């Protein structure tokens, strides 16, 4: 922590973007599985 070099900033930005994309993908996957599986549960 505390490394302020341009490479470190770039790496952190890329990782942050990747994490956001992964969360979006997970959320959309969960939402679609819930809507598809909601009728089966009853």
HUURMO-V396475 format. One line per field, one symbol per residue. ss: DSSP state (~ for helix, > for strand, _ for the rest). psi: psi as a letter, one per 30 degrees, with the letter a starting at -180 (. if undefined). burial: I if it has 9 or more other C-alpha atoms within 8 Angstrom, else O. Layout:
ss->???
psi->???
burial->???
This chain:
ss->_____~~~~~~~~~~~~~~~~~~~~~~~~~~~~~~~~~~~~_
psi->lgjgleeeeeeeeeeeeeeeeeeeeeeeeeeeeeeefeeff.
burial->OOOOOOOIIOOOOOOOOOOOOOOOOOOOOOOOOOOOOOOOOO
